[in-house]
Amino acid sequence: MLQTRASIARQLSSHRGEAVQVVKAVVAQGHRIQGLAVCPGRVISFVLDAGTGSVHMRNLLELSSLTRDLS
């Protein structure tokens, strides 16, 4: 099971619905790939199970915009 960062990013992007860039990916337990990725406004951790085709993602950091009146 050899997957590139680009192919993992495409799979995550299809599940997320927005562009994702993989920062780190490691093979864990033979058929699972886990790692760290970024997408607009978020840093996420992921586990991709090639055996079942399932993807689990969790937000580690979410950026939000704060609007306040400075007057």
Order of alpha helices (4+ residues) and beta strands (2+ residues): alpha-beta-beta-beta-beta
